Amino acid sequence: MHTKLLAATILLLITSFSRAQFSFGPKAGFNLSKLSFSNGDFKTSFKPGFYFGGFAHYPLAEKMSLQGELLYSSEGTKEKRTNANISGYITKSYLHVPVLFQYRFYDNLYAEAGVQLGLLLSSKEKWGSGNKNDIKKYYKSSDFRLPVGVGYNFKDNLEKLGVNIRYSFSLSHINTVTVGGGNLKNQVISIGAQYRL
């Protein structure tokens, strides 16, 4: 009985995916990221970076769909001490798993929102002409974010290509120790493209 039920469930899932035209492919782009800092001793600004990975797209209805992604992202922040004439930067790498609900509201233009789990792979800091220091231990191993964005899927000869702009931010602080009595959160603006195979 259980075997038949399992087989029927698998068959139903396969049928649903084929009817819904399940699709997947690579995606990549550039980002601007910074750490928001709740302390007046430091000033942060956006630092350029990049991301790449893959996506899986599953339509739910005529205008609604779900998209899951697996992305490597190079992020960080530029920083400056307000009480000293010295500046530096932080470079971090994350493995992100976003899951987004997408709604097509005009032609091939859509809006999206969802949740995103990021796993910290590395974090290094450099001040002035000094050496890079490993500061991974001062950050949480994971970062839970809220991503929102808009995108467009091209038509005709470019129907497999899509572009997207997205903003994501940490829902809670990411540091394990307070820095000058303040907490840190990630903010990232990403712009990129994806291609359906």
Secondary structure, DSSP 8 states (H G I E B T S, - for coil): -HHHHHHHHHHHHHHHHHHTT-EEEEEEEEEEEEEEES-TTEEEE-EEEEEEEEEEEEE-SSSEEEEEEEEEEEEEEEEEETTSS-EEEEEEEEEEEEEEEEEEEETTEEEEEEEEEEEEEEEEEEETTS--EE-GGGB-SEEEEEEEEEEEE--GGGTTEEEEEEEEEESS--BSS-BTTB-EEEEEEEEEEEE--
